């Protein structure tokens, strides 16, 4: 891996959401983001609609819970990147020990480098089929 690719991967990893810090989450998403989610609405377009999905999630999620990245793969170019991950929501804690359980899901994000910073332009959450 080149040093430039390693730096880009580190910059993208630093965008990972772990806590309920909505301003920090939104700061790295593009105004025209498109998101496909597990729960309704199944899709949202634009930062205002994307924010509403977080408002709903935060209303039902415990503030001390965090997200864990269990697996992560990235493909990074000079101005475009995508990442795929297996995530767990609710079993990690922001400042304490791991707790049992949580909700496992898949995450795919597409990013573009805008004015020297990575911006999430596409986000897709999914869960494995049960049958």
N, CA, C and O atoms as a Tinker XYZ file with bonds, in Angstrom:
   524  protein
     1  N      0.851000   -1.167000    0.000000    73     2
     2  CA     0.000000    0.000000    0.000000    64     1     3
     3  C      0.897000    1.230000    0.000000    63     2     4     5
     4  O      1.873000    1.296000    0.747000    81     3
     5  N      0.564000    2.198000   -0.836000    73     3     6
     6  CA     1.353000    3.424000   -0.871000    64     5     7
     7  C      1.071000    4.262000    0.369000    63     6     8     9
     8  O      0.054000    4.093000    1.042000    81     7
     9  N      2.009000    5.178000    0.652000    73     7    10
    10  CA     1.808000    6.049000    1.817000    64     9    11
    11  C      0.560000    6.908000    1.631000    63    10    12    13
    12  O     -0.178000    7.149000    2.587000    81    11
    13  N      0.323000    7.371000    0.395000    73    11    14
    14  CA    -0.858000    8.195000    0.130000    64    13    15
    15  C     -2.141000    7.398000    0.366000    63    14    16    17
    16  O     -3.090000    7.914000    0.957000    81    15
    17  N     -2.178000    6.140000   -0.094000    73    15    18
    18  CA    -3.368000    5.307000    0.130000    64    17    19
    19  C     -3.546000    5.041000    1.613000    63    18    20    21
    20  O     -4.671000    5.057000    2.113000    81    19
    21  N     -2.449000    4.796000    2.325000    73    19    22
    22  CA    -2.536000    4.576000    3.770000    64    21    23
    23  C     -3.058000    5.793000    4.500000    63    22    24    25
    24  O     -3.838000    5.666000    5.444000    81    23
    25  N     -2.633000    6.978000    4.073000    73    23    26
    26  CA    -3.126000    8.217000    4.681000    64    25    27
    27  C     -4.612000    8.394000    4.405000    63    26    28    29
    28  O     -5.369000    8.769000    5.301000    81    27
    29  N     -5.032000    8.130000    3.182000    73    27    30
    30  CA    -6.454000    8.250000    2.829000    64    29    31
    31  C     -7.286000    7.266000    3.645000    63    30    32    33
    32  O     -8.358000    7.626000    4.134000    81    31
    33  N     -6.812000    6.031000    3.801000    73    31    34
    34  CA    -7.556000    5.047000    4.601000    64    33    35
    35  C     -7.664000    5.507000    6.055000    63    34    36    37
    36  O     -8.719000    5.360000    6.672000    81    35
    37  N     -6.597000    6.054000    6.598000    73    35    38
    38  CA    -6.636000    6.555000    7.982000    64    37    39
    39  C     -7.623000    7.712000    8.110000    63    38    40    41
    40  O     -8.351000    7.803000    9.099000    81    39
    41  N     -7.649000    8.599000    7.108000    73    39    42
    42  CA    -8.598000    9.729000    7.132000    64    41    43
    43  C    -10.036000    9.213000    7.108000    63    42    44    45
    44  O    -10.893000    9.734000    7.823000    81    43
    45  N    -10.303000    8.204000    6.300000    73    43    46
    46  CA   -11.653000    7.652000    6.190000    64    45    47
    47  C    -12.035000    6.918000    7.477000    63    46    48    49
    48  O    -13.159000    7.068000    7.957000    81    47
    49  N    -11.122000    6.131000    8.039000    73    47    50
    50  CA   -11.405000    5.435000    9.300000    64    49    51
    51  C    -11.743000    6.426000   10.407000    63    50    52    53
    52  O    -12.564000    6.132000   11.276000    81    51
    53  N    -11.115000    7.594000   10.380000    73    51    54
    54  CA   -11.372000    8.607000   11.413000    64    53    55
    55  C    -12.802000    9.147000   11.345000    63    54    56    57
    56  O    -13.272000    9.752000   12.309000    81    55
    57  N    -13.499000    8.940000   10.230000    73    55    58
    58  CA   -14.879000    9.397000   10.098000    64    57    59
    59  C    -15.877000    8.446000   10.744000    63    58    60    61
    60  O    -17.064000    8.761000   10.825000    81    59
    61  N    -15.417000    7.292000   11.201000    73    59    62
    62  CA   -16.316000    6.267000   11.749000    64    61    63
    63  C    -17.145000    6.825000   12.900000    63    62    64    65
    64  O    -16.642000    7.535000   13.772000    81    63
    65  N    -18.418000    6.485000   12.875000    73    63    66
    66  CA   -19.359000    6.919000   13.914000    64    65    67
    67  C    -19.268000    5.943000   15.075000    63    66    68    69
    68  O    -19.447000    4.740000   14.886000    81    67
    69  N    -18.992000    6.441000   16.271000    73    67    70
    70  CA   -19.007000    5.600000   17.461000    64    69    71
    71  C    -19.981000    6.134000   18.490000    63    70    72    73
    72  O    -20.555000    5.348000   19.243000    81    71
    73  N    -20.190000    7.444000   18.552000    73    71    74
    74  CA   -21.021000    8.011000   19.614000    64    73    75
    75  C    -22.159000    8.852000   19.048000    63    74    76    77
    76  O    -22.229000    9.107000   17.845000    81    75
    77  N    -23.033000    9.269000   19.929000    73    75    78
    78  CA   -24.205000   10.081000   19.572000    64    77    79
    79  C    -23.823000   11.543000   19.456000    63    78    80    81
    80  O    -24.331000   12.379000   20.203000    81    79
    81  N    -22.945000   11.855000   18.542000    73    79    82
    82  CA   -22.506000   13.229000   18.331000    64    81    83
    83  C    -22.989000   13.650000   16.946000    63    82    84    85
    84  O    -22.234000   13.624000   15.974000    81    83
    85  N    -24.260000   14.037000   16.875000    73    83    86
    86  CA   -24.885000   14.316000   15.587000    64    85    87
    87  C    -24.163000   15.401000   14.789000    63    86    88    89
    88  O    -23.965000   15.216000   13.589000    81    87
    89  N    -23.758000   16.522000   15.390000    73    87    90
    90  CA   -23.016000   17.511000   14.596000    64    89    91
    91  C    -21.737000   16.933000   13.985000    63    90    92    93
    92  O    -21.399000   17.257000   12.846000    81    91
    93  N    -21.026000   16.087000   14.723000    73    91    94
    94  CA   -19.806000   15.480000   14.194000    64    93    95
    95  C    -20.130000   14.502000   13.069000    63    94    96    97
    96  O    -19.391000   14.418000   12.088000    81    95
    97  N    -21.228000   13.764000   13.204000    73    95    98
    98  CA   -21.636000   12.822000   12.154000    64    97    99
    99  C    -21.978000   13.586000   10.877000    63    98   100   101
   100  O    -21.486000   13.253000    9.799000    81    99
   101  N    -22.809000   14.597000   11.001000    73    99   102
   102  CA   -23.261000   15.344000    9.823000    64   101   103
   103  C    -22.129000   16.121000    9.156000    63   102   104   105
   104  O    -22.184000   16.381000    7.954000    81   103
   105  N    -21.125000   16.486000    9.906000    73   103   106
   106  CA   -20.017000   17.292000    9.371000    64   105   107
   107  C    -19.292000   16.599000    8.225000    63   106   108   109
   108  O    -18.661000   17.272000    7.410000    81   107
   109  N    -19.365000   15.276000    8.141000    73   107   110
   110  CA   -18.622000   14.530000    7.128000    64   109   111
   111  C    -19.512000   13.973000    6.021000    63   110   112   113
   112  O    -19.060000   13.181000    5.194000    81   111
   113  N    -20.777000   14.389000    6.009000    73   111   114
   114  CA   -21.706000   13.917000    4.984000    64   113   115
   115  C    -22.022000   15.037000    4.005000    63   114   116   117
   116  O    -22.174000   16.196000    4.392000    81   115
   117  N    -22.117000   14.676000    2.745000    73   115   118
   118  CA   -22.388000   15.645000    1.695000    64   117   119
   119  C    -23.832000   16.140000    1.756000    63   118   120   121
   120  O    -24.723000   15.408000    2.186000    81   119
   121  N    -24.059000   17.354000    1.335000    73   119   122
   122  CA   -25.416000   17.919000    1.320000    64   121   123
   123  C    -26.370000   17.076000    0.464000    63   122   124   125
   124  O    -27.573000   17.046000    0.723000    81   123
   125  N    -25.839000   16.399000   -0.543000    73   123   126
   126  CA   -26.671000   15.602000   -1.457000    64   125   127
   127  C    -26.598000   14.106000   -1.170000    63   126   128   129
   128  O    -26.811000   13.296000   -2.072000    81   127
   129  N    -26.302000   13.728000    0.063000    73   127   130
   130  CA   -26.155000   12.312000    0.399000    64   129   131
   131  C    -27.412000   11.516000    0.045000    63   130   132   133
   132  O    -28.538000   11.991000    0.198000    81   131
   133  N    -27.184000   10.296000   -0.432000    73   131   134
   134  CA   -28.267000    9.333000   -0.647000    64   133   135
   135  C    -28.015000    8.178000    0.318000    63   134   136   137
   136  O    -26.911000    7.636000    0.370000    81   135
   137  N    -29.043000    7.802000    1.083000    73   135   138
   138  CA   -28.887000    6.714000    2.029000    64   137   139
   139  C    -30.027000    5.715000    1.870000    63   138   140   141
   140  O    -31.183000    6.089000    1.674000    81   139
   141  N    -29.671000    4.431000    1.959000    73   139   142
   142  CA   -30.631000    3.345000    1.998000    64   141   143
   143  C    -30.480000    2.692000    3.364000    63   142   144   145
   144  O    -29.374000    2.325000    3.762000    81   143
   145  N    -31.597000    2.546000    4.089000    73   143   146
   146  CA   -31.552000    2.112000    5.476000    64   145   147
   147  C    -32.345000    0.827000    5.681000    63   146   148   149
   148  O    -33.132000    0.422000    4.825000    81   147
   149  N    -32.123000    0.193000    6.833000    73   147   150
   150  CA   -32.845000   -1.022000    7.190000    64   149   151
   151  C    -34.277000   -0.687000    7.586000    63   150   152   153
   152  O    -35.223000   -1.347000    7.156000    81   151
   153  N    -34.421000    0.332000    8.399000    73   151   154
   154  CA   -35.764000    0.702000    8.865000    64   153   155
   155  C    -36.306000    1.873000    8.039000    63   154   156   157
   156  O    -35.531000    2.618000    7.439000    81   155
   157  N    -37.616000    2.035000    8.009000    73   155   158
   158  CA   -38.210000    3.151000    7.261000    64   157   159
   159  C    -37.734000    4.492000    7.795000    63   158   160   161
   160  O    -37.509000    4.635000    8.997000    81   159
   161  N    -37.581000    5.453000    6.939000    73   159   162
   162  CA   -37.769000    5.356000    5.489000    64   161   163
   163  C    -36.613000    4.566000    4.874000    63   162   164   165
   164  O    -35.466000    4.716000    5.296000    81   163
   165  N    -36.903000    3.745000    3.903000    73   163   166
   166  CA   -35.884000    2.905000    3.301000    64   165   167
   167  C    -34.838000    3.699000    2.545000    63   166   168   169
   168  O    -33.716000    3.231000    2.354000    81   167
   169  N    -35.199000    4.899000    2.114000    73   167   170
   170  CA   -34.209000    5.755000    1.461000    64   169   171
   171  C    -34.441000    7.201000    1.854000    63   170   172   173
   172  O    -35.566000    7.635000    2.104000    81   171
   173  N    -33.349000    7.922000    1.899000    73   171   174
   174  CA   -33.430000    9.359000    2.153000    64   173   175
   175  C    -32.432000   10.051000    1.237000    63   174   176   177
   176  O    -31.382000    9.504000    0.899000    81   175
   177  N    -32.790000   11.266000    0.848000    73   175   178
   178  CA   -31.944000   12.036000   -0.057000    64   177   179
   179  C    -31.745000   13.418000    0.532000    63   178   180   181
   180  O    -32.706000   14.095000    0.896000    81   179
   181  N    -30.498000   13.829000    0.623000    73   179   182
   182  CA   -30.176000   15.142000    1.162000    64   181   183
   183  C    -29.896000   15.082000    2.655000    63   182   184   185
   184  O    -30.372000   14.193000    3.360000    81   183
   185  N    -29.127000   16.030000    3.110000    73   183   186
   186  CA   -28.672000   16.051000    4.496000    64   185   187
   187  C    -29.816000   16.228000    5.494000    63   186   188   189
   188  O    -29.762000   15.656000    6.583000    81   187
   189  N    -30.837000   16.992000    5.161000    73   187   190
   190  CA   -31.959000   17.196000    6.089000    64   189   191
   191  C    -32.700000   15.882000    6.332000    63   190   192   193
   192  O    -33.029000   15.568000    7.476000    81   191
   193  N    -32.969000   15.106000    5.272000    73   191   194
   194  CA   -33.645000   13.814000    5.430000    64   193   195
   195  C    -32.737000   12.820000    6.166000    63   194   196   197
   196  O    -33.203000   12.052000    7.007000    81   195
   197  N    -31.466000   12.842000    5.850000    73   195   198
   198  CA   -30.512000   11.961000    6.521000    64   197   199
   199  C    -30.488000   12.247000    8.023000    63   198   200   201
   200  O    -30.481000   11.318000    8.831000    81   199
   201  N    -30.477000   13.515000    8.394000    73   199   202
   202  CA   -30.475000   13.909000    9.808000    64   201   203
   203  C    -31.713000   13.366000   10.530000    63   202   204   205
   204  O    -31.615000   12.922000   11.674000    81   203
   205  N    -32.866000   13.398000    9.874000    73   203   206
   206  CA   -34.093000   12.888000   10.493000    64   205   207
   207  C    -33.972000   11.414000   10.873000    63   206   208   209
   208  O    -34.538000   10.991000   11.881000    81   207
   209  N    -33.240000   10.626000   10.079000    73   207   210
   210  CA   -33.076000    9.211000   10.419000    64   209   211
   211  C    -32.248000    9.072000   11.699000    63   210   212   213
   212  O    -32.494000    8.169000   12.499000    81   211
   213  N    -31.284000    9.947000   11.893000    73   211   214
   214  CA   -30.488000    9.928000   13.125000    64   213   215
   215  C    -31.312000   10.417000   14.307000    63   214   216   217
   216  O    -31.198000    9.870000   15.404000    81   215
   217  N    -32.132000   11.427000   14.104000    73   215   218
   218  CA   -32.993000   11.910000   15.193000    64   217   219
   219  C    -33.847000   10.768000   15.729000    63   218   220   221
   220  O    -33.984000   10.609000   16.942000    81   219
   221  N    -34.423000    9.974000   14.829000    73   219   222
   222  CA   -35.257000    8.845000   15.230000    64   221   223
   223  C    -34.417000    7.776000   15.928000    63   222   224   225
   224  O    -34.815000    7.249000   16.967000    81   223
   225  N    -33.271000    7.463000   15.363000    73   223   226
   226  CA   -32.407000    6.439000   15.946000    64   225   227
   227  C    -31.965000    6.841000   17.357000    63   226   228   229
   228  O    -32.044000    6.035000   18.284000    81   227
   229  N    -31.507000    8.065000   17.519000    73   227   230
   230  CA   -31.004000    8.525000   18.816000    64   229   231
   231  C    -32.109000    8.549000   19.865000    63   230   232   233
   232  O    -31.837000    8.356000   21.050000    81   231
   233  N    -33.339000    8.780000   19.451000    73   231   234
   234  CA   -34.465000    8.788000   20.394000    64   233   235
   235  C    -34.662000    7.410000   21.045000    63   234   236   237
   236  O    -35.167000    7.331000   22.165000    81   235
   237  N    -34.274000    6.333000   20.364000    73   235   238
   238  CA   -34.500000    4.982000   20.875000    64   237   239
   239  C    -33.226000    4.254000   21.287000    63   238   240   241
   240  O    -33.303000    3.149000   21.824000    81   239
   241  N    -32.074000    4.834000   21.054000    73   239   242
   242  CA   -30.792000    4.197000   21.333000    64   241   243
   243  C    -30.191000    4.814000   22.586000    63   242   244   245
   244  O    -30.258000    6.030000   22.766000    81   243
   245  N    -29.610000    4.007000   23.447000    73   243   246
   246  CA   -29.028000    4.511000   24.686000    64   245   247
   247  C    -27.776000    5.347000   24.392000    63   246   248   249
   248  O    -26.924000    4.900000   23.624000    81   247
   249  N    -27.638000    6.528000   24.969000    73   247   250
   250  CA   -26.506000    7.404000   24.652000    64   249   251
   251  C    -25.141000    6.833000   25.012000    63   250   252   253
   252  O    -24.134000    7.250000   24.438000    81   251
   253  N    -25.083000    5.895000   25.943000    73   251   254
   254  CA   -23.796000    5.314000   26.311000    64   253   255
   255  C    -23.380000    4.200000   25.362000    63   254   256   257
   256  O    -22.229000    3.764000   25.388000    81   255
   257  N    -24.305000    3.731000   24.519000    73   255   258
   258  CA   -23.966000    2.686000   23.561000    64   257   259
   259  C    -23.214000    3.288000   22.377000    63   258   260   261
   260  O    -23.381000    4.461000   22.042000    81   259
   261  N    -22.390000    2.462000   21.762000    73   259   262
   262  CA   -21.596000    2.921000   20.630000    64   261   263
   263  C    -21.649000    1.878000   19.517000    63   262   264   265
   264  O    -22.246000    0.814000   19.675000    81   263
   265  N    -21.022000    2.198000   18.403000    73   263   266
   266  CA   -20.910000    1.286000   17.271000    64   265   267
   267  C    -19.513000    0.677000   17.262000    63   266   268   269
   268  O    -18.531000    1.352000   17.569000    81   267
   269  N    -19.433000   -0.588000   16.912000    73   267   270
   270  CA   -18.145000   -1.255000   16.722000    64   269   271
   271  C    -18.008000   -1.664000   15.273000    63   270   272   273
   272  O    -18.957000   -2.165000   14.671000    81   271
   273  N    -16.823000   -1.451000   14.706000    73   271   274
   274  CA   -16.496000   -1.950000   13.381000    64   273   275
   275  C    -15.870000   -3.326000   13.590000    63   274   276   277
   276  O    -14.789000   -3.436000   14.169000    81   275
   277  N    -16.549000   -4.380000   13.118000    73   275   278
   278  CA   -16.032000   -5.735000   13.296000    64   277   279
   279  C    -15.145000   -6.164000   12.131000    63   278   280   281
   280  O    -14.165000   -6.883000   12.326000    81   279
   281  N    -15.480000   -5.732000   10.939000    73   279   282
   282  CA   -14.665000   -5.996000    9.738000    64   281   283
   283  C    -14.748000   -4.764000    8.861000    63   282   284   285
   284  O    -15.791000   -4.113000    8.797000    81   283
   285  N    -13.645000   -4.438000    8.179000    73   283   286
   286  CA   -13.630000   -3.263000    7.314000    64   285   287
   287  C    -12.707000   -3.503000    6.129000    63   286   288   289
   288  O    -11.579000   -3.970000    6.283000    81   287
   289  N    -13.214000   -3.172000    4.931000    73   287   290
   290  CA   -12.409000   -3.210000    3.713000    64   289   291
   291  C    -12.632000   -1.908000    2.980000    63   290   292   293
   292  O    -13.749000   -1.393000    2.935000    81   291
   293  N    -11.566000   -1.374000    2.405000    73   291   294
   294  CA   -11.672000   -0.112000    1.666000    64   293   295
   295  C    -10.981000   -0.217000    0.320000    63   294   296   297
   296  O    -10.014000   -0.959000    0.145000    81   295
   297  N    -11.500000    0.540000   -0.617000    73   295   298
   298  CA   -10.873000    0.748000   -1.913000    64   297   299
   299  C    -10.785000    2.263000   -2.079000    63   298   300   301
   300  O    -11.806000    2.946000   -2.161000    81   299
   301  N     -9.560000    2.782000   -2.129000    73   299   302
   302  CA    -9.356000    4.220000   -2.079000    64   301   303
   303  C     -8.595000    4.694000   -3.308000    63   302   304   305
   304  O     -7.520000    4.184000   -3.625000    81   303
   305  N     -9.169000    5.684000   -3.999000    73   303   306
   306  CA    -8.480000    6.350000   -5.094000    64   305   307
   307  C     -8.100000    7.756000   -4.669000    63   306   308   309
   308  O     -8.187000    8.097000   -3.490000    81   307
   309  N     -7.683000    8.565000   -5.618000    73   307   310
   310  CA    -7.288000    9.933000   -5.289000    64   309   311
   311  C     -8.464000   10.784000   -4.823000    63   310   312   313
   312  O     -8.325000   11.585000   -3.900000    81   311
   313  N     -9.633000   10.611000   -5.465000    73   311   314
   314  CA   -10.778000   11.463000   -5.129000    64   313   315
   315  C    -12.063000   10.692000   -4.845000    63   314   316   317
   316  O    -13.070000   11.293000   -4.471000    81   315
   317  N    -12.044000    9.371000   -5.017000    73   315   318
   318  CA   -13.223000    8.549000   -4.791000    64   317   319
   319  C    -12.806000    7.316000   -3.985000    63   318   320   321
   320  O    -11.738000    6.745000   -4.204000    81   319
   321  N    -13.673000    6.922000   -3.049000    73   319   322
   322  CA   -13.391000    5.737000   -2.240000    64   321   323
   323  C    -14.701000    5.063000   -1.863000    63   322   324   325
   324  O    -15.760000    5.692000   -1.851000    81   323
   325  N    -14.614000    3.777000   -1.555000    73   323   326
   326  CA   -15.764000    3.132000   -0.936000    64   325   327
   327  C    -15.253000    2.185000    0.134000    63   326   328   329
   328  O    -14.123000    1.700000    0.079000    81   327
   329  N    -16.115000    1.938000    1.106000    73   327   330
   330  CA   -15.777000    1.057000    2.207000    64   329   331
   331  C    -16.954000    0.142000    2.478000    63   330   332   333
   332  O    -18.112000    0.545000    2.363000    81   331
   333  N    -16.646000   -1.094000    2.839000    73   331   334
   334  CA   -17.671000   -2.045000    3.251000    64   333   335
   335  C    -17.281000   -2.551000    4.627000    63   334   336   337
   336  O    -16.106000   -2.790000    4.906000    81   335
   337  N    -18.285000   -2.712000    5.487000    73   335   338
   338  CA   -17.993000   -3.103000    6.863000    64   337   339
   339  C    -19.098000   -3.978000    7.425000    63   338   340   341
   340  O    -20.252000   -3.915000    7.000000    81   339
   341  N    -18.712000   -4.794000    8.391000    73   339   342
   342  CA   -19.656000   -5.464000    9.272000    64   341   343
   343  C    -19.598000   -4.677000   10.574000    63   342   344   345
   344  O    -18.531000   -4.517000   11.166000    81   343
   345  N    -20.744000   -4.192000   11.012000    73   343   346
   346  CA   -20.823000   -3.326000   12.188000    64   345   347
   347  C    -21.686000   -3.991000   13.260000    63   346   348   349
   348  O    -22.481000   -4.885000   12.970000    81   347
   349  N    -21.516000   -3.543000   14.483000    73   347   350
   350  CA   -22.383000   -3.959000   15.575000    64   349   351
   351  C    -22.801000   -2.704000   16.327000    63   350   352   353
   352  O    -21.969000   -1.876000   16.699000    81   351
   353  N    -24.092000   -2.584000   16.538000    73   351   354
   354  CA   -24.659000   -1.435000   17.222000    64   353   355
   355  C    -25.196000   -1.894000   18.571000    63   354   356   357
   356  O    -25.947000   -2.866000   18.644000    81   355
   357  N    -24.816000   -1.199000   19.634000    73   355   358
   358  CA   -25.415000   -1.457000   20.930000    64   357   359
   359  C    -24.639000   -2.347000   21.867000    63   358   360   361
   360  O    -24.998000   -2.437000   23.042000    81   359
   361  N    -23.577000   -3.020000   21.403000    73   359   362
   362  CA   -22.817000   -3.867000   22.321000    64   361   363
   363  C    -21.566000   -3.175000   22.820000    63   362   364   365
   364  O    -21.010000   -3.555000   23.850000    81   363
   365  N    -21.124000   -2.174000   22.104000    73   363   366
   366  CA   -19.964000   -1.410000   22.548000    64   365   367
   367  C    -20.446000   -0.254000   23.410000    63   366   368   369
   368  O    -21.598000    0.168000   23.318000    81   367
   369  N    -19.564000    0.244000   24.234000    73   367   370
   370  CA   -19.890000    1.431000   25.014000    64   369   371
   371  C    -18.845000    2.492000   24.739000    63   370   372   373
   372  O    -17.703000    2.175000   24.405000    81   371
   373  N    -19.227000    3.738000   24.878000    73   371   374
   374  CA   -18.336000    4.841000   24.580000    64   373   375
   375  C    -17.169000    4.888000   25.563000    63   374   376   377
   376  O    -16.039000    5.165000   25.162000    81   375
   377  N    -17.426000    4.621000   26.842000    73   375   378
   378  CA   -16.357000    4.773000   27.820000    64   377   379
   379  C    -16.214000    3.598000   28.774000    63   378   380   381
   380  O    -15.460000    3.681000   29.743000    81   379
   381  N    -16.921000    2.509000   28.517000    73   379   382
   382  CA   -16.866000    1.383000   29.434000    64   381   383
   383  C    -16.624000    0.072000   28.723000    63   382   384   385
   384  O    -16.292000    0.056000   27.538000    81   383
   385  N    -16.787000   -1.027000   29.437000    73   383   386
   386  CA   -16.530000   -2.344000   28.844000    64   385   387
   387  C    -17.603000   -2.758000   27.840000    63   386   388   389
   388  O    -18.723000   -2.245000   27.841000    81   387
   389  N    -17.227000   -3.684000   27.004000    73   387   390
   390  CA   -18.128000   -4.282000   26.026000    64   389   391
   391  C    -19.286000   -4.965000   26.765000    63   390   392   393
   392  O    -19.069000   -5.557000   27.823000    81   391
   393  N    -20.493000   -4.894000   26.236000    73   391   394
   394  CA   -21.642000   -5.571000   26.832000    64   393   395
   395  C    -22.169000   -6.595000   25.828000    63   394   396   397
   396  O    -22.010000   -6.400000   24.623000    81   395
   397  N    -22.787000   -7.672000   26.288000    73   395   398
   398  CA   -23.279000   -8.701000   25.370000    64   397   399
   399  C    -24.387000   -8.176000   24.454000    63   398   400   401
   400  O    -25.093000   -7.221000   24.781000    81   399
   401  N    -24.514000   -8.821000   23.316000    73   399   402
   402  CA   -25.638000   -8.526000   22.427000    64   401   403
   403  C    -25.301000   -7.512000   21.358000    63   402   404   405
   404  O    -24.191000   -7.469000   20.828000    81   403
   405  N    -26.281000   -6.711000   21.065000    73   403   406
   406  CA   -26.117000   -5.732000   19.998000    64   405   407
   407  C    -26.755000   -6.219000   18.716000    63   406   408   409
   408  O    -27.206000   -7.360000   18.613000    81   407
   409  N    -26.783000   -5.344000   17.760000    73   407   410
   410  CA   -27.441000   -5.564000   16.484000    64   409   411
   411  C    -26.372000   -5.516000   15.403000    63   410   412   413
   412  O    -25.738000   -4.479000   15.207000    81   411
   413  N    -26.161000   -6.626000   14.699000    73   411   414
   414  CA   -25.155000   -6.672000   13.651000    64   413   415
   415  C    -25.783000   -6.255000   12.321000    63   414   416   417
   416  O    -26.907000   -6.645000   12.005000    81   415
   417  N    -25.041000   -5.453000   11.546000    73   415   418
   418  CA   -25.525000   -5.026000   10.243000    64   417   419
   419  C    -24.351000   -4.802000    9.299000    63   418   420   421
   420  O    -23.194000   -4.746000    9.717000    81   419
   421  N    -24.676000   -4.677000    8.013000    73   419   422
   422  CA   -23.670000   -4.398000    6.990000    64   421   423
   423  C    -23.758000   -2.922000    6.625000    63   422   424   425
   424  O    -24.839000   -2.332000    6.631000    81   423
   425  N    -22.618000   -2.340000    6.309000    73   423   426
   426  CA   -22.547000   -0.928000    5.937000    64   425   427
   427  C    -21.677000   -0.788000    4.703000    63   426   428   429
   428  O    -20.580000   -1.344000    4.637000    81   427
   429  N    -22.168000   -0.046000    3.732000    73   427   430
   430  CA   -21.377000    0.333000    2.567000    64   429   431
   431  C    -21.455000    1.846000    2.453000    63   430   432   433
   432  O    -22.543000    2.420000    2.502000    81   431
   433  N    -20.311000    2.490000    2.302000    73   431   434
   434  CA   -20.316000    3.941000    2.090000    64   433   435
   435  C    -19.477000    4.277000    0.860000    63   434   436   437
   436  O    -18.467000    3.633000    0.576000    81   435
   437  N    -19.923000    5.298000    0.143000    73   435   438
   438  CA   -19.191000    5.850000   -0.982000    64   437   439
   439  C    -18.788000    7.265000   -0.628000    63   438   440   441
   440  O    -19.596000    8.041000   -0.117000    81   439
   441  N    -17.531000    7.601000   -0.902000    73   439   442
   442  CA   -16.999000    8.909000   -0.525000    64   441   443
   443  C    -16.350000    9.592000   -1.711000    63   442   444   445
   444  O    -15.854000    8.937000   -2.628000    81   443
   445  N    -16.358000   10.914000   -1.683000    73   443   446
   446  CA   -15.625000   11.730000   -2.641000    64   445   447
   447  C    -14.785000   12.720000   -1.856000    63   446   448   449
   448  O    -15.184000   13.179000   -0.785000    81   447
   449  N    -13.622000   13.043000   -2.394000    73   447   450
   450  CA   -12.782000   14.046000   -1.751000    64   449   451
   451  C    -13.180000   15.408000   -2.312000    63   450   452   453
   452  O    -13.076000   15.656000   -3.513000    81   451
   453  N    -13.637000   16.286000   -1.420000    73   451   454
   454  CA   -14.108000   17.618000   -1.795000    64   453   455
   455  C    -13.291000   18.636000   -1.008000    63   454   456   457
   456  O    -13.267000   18.603000    0.223000    81   455
   457  N    -12.628000   19.530000   -1.713000    73   455   458
   458  CA   -11.798000   20.557000   -1.061000    64   457   459
   459  C    -10.830000   19.946000   -0.058000    63   458   460   461
   460  O    -10.611000   20.497000    1.020000    81   459
   461  N    -10.251000   18.799000   -0.421000    73   459   462
   462  CA    -9.237000   18.158000    0.410000    64   461   463
   463  C     -9.758000   17.302000    1.546000    63   462   464   465
   464  O     -8.958000   16.760000    2.309000    81   463
   465  N    -11.081000   17.156000    1.692000    73   463   466
   466  CA   -11.647000   16.363000    2.791000    64   465   467
   467  C    -12.597000   15.303000    2.231000    63   466   468   469
   468  O    -13.301000   15.547000    1.251000    81   467
   469  N    -12.611000   14.133000    2.856000    73   467   470
   470  CA   -13.513000   13.061000    2.448000    64   469   471
   471  C    -14.926000   13.359000    2.916000    63   470   472   473
   472  O    -15.141000   13.706000    4.078000    81   471
   473  N    -15.897000   13.223000    2.005000    73   471   474
   474  CA   -17.316000   13.463000    2.284000    64   473   475
   475  C    -18.102000   12.218000    1.906000    63   474   476   477
   476  O    -17.928000   11.684000    0.811000    81   475
   477  N    -18.967000   11.751000    2.802000    73   475   478
   478  CA   -19.809000   10.597000    2.520000    64   477   479
   479  C    -20.932000   11.049000    1.589000    63   478   480   481
   480  O    -21.701000   11.953000    1.917000    81   479
   481  N    -21.014000   10.414000    0.432000    73   479   482
   482  CA   -22.031000   10.758000   -0.558000    64   481   483
   483  C    -23.116000    9.697000   -0.655000    63   482   484   485
   484  O    -24.236000    9.975000   -1.084000    81   483
   485  N    -22.776000    8.483000   -0.254000    73   483   486
   486  CA   -23.737000    7.384000   -0.308000    64   485   487
   487  C    -23.515000    6.502000    0.916000    63   486   488   489
   488  O    -22.376000    6.218000    1.287000    81   487
   489  N    -24.609000    6.071000    1.540000    73   487   490
   490  CA   -24.538000    5.183000    2.700000    64   489   491
   491  C    -25.648000    4.151000    2.556000    63   490   492   493
   492  O    -26.788000    4.486000    2.237000    81   491
   493  N    -25.298000    2.891000    2.796000    73   491   494
   494  CA   -26.268000    1.809000    2.648000    64   493   495
   495  C    -26.105000    0.858000    3.823000    63   494   496   497
   496  O    -25.020000    0.323000    4.050000    81   495
   497  N    -27.197000    0.647000    4.576000    73   495   498
   498  CA   -27.218000   -0.308000    5.682000    64   497   499
   499  C    -28.065000   -1.496000    5.261000    63   498   500   501
   500  O    -29.061000   -1.333000    4.557000    81   499
   501  N    -27.675000   -2.693000    5.688000    73   499   502
   502  CA   -28.492000   -3.870000    5.400000    64   501   503
   503  C    -28.257000   -4.918000    6.485000    63   502   504   505
   504  O    -27.273000   -4.879000    7.223000    81   503
   505  N    -29.195000   -5.851000    6.549000    73   503   506
   506  CA   -29.080000   -6.978000    7.474000    64   505   507
   507  C    -29.250000   -8.259000    6.659000    63   506   508   509
   508  O    -29.917000   -8.250000    5.624000    81   507
   509  N    -28.653000   -9.358000    7.119000    73   507   510
   510  CA   -28.832000  -10.625000    6.393000    64   509   511
   511  C    -30.296000  -11.054000    6.396000    63   510   512   513
   512  O    -31.028000  -10.798000    7.352000    81   511
   513  N    -30.706000  -11.699000    5.330000    73   511   514
   514  CA   -32.067000  -12.249000    5.246000    64   513   515
   515  C    -32.241000  -13.326000    6.317000    63   514   516   517
   516  O    -31.292000  -14.029000    6.664000    81   515
   517  N    -33.438000  -13.443000    6.823000    73   515   518
   518  CA   -33.688000  -14.428000    7.876000    64   517   519
   519  C    -34.201000  -15.759000    7.333000    63   518   520   521
   520  O    -34.296000  -16.728000    8.087000    81   519
   521  N    -34.531000  -15.829000    6.062000    73   519   522
   522  CA   -34.998000  -17.103000    5.501000    64   521   523
   523  C    -34.363000  -17.377000    4.181000    63   522   524
   524  O    -34.639000  -18.406000    3.565000    81   523
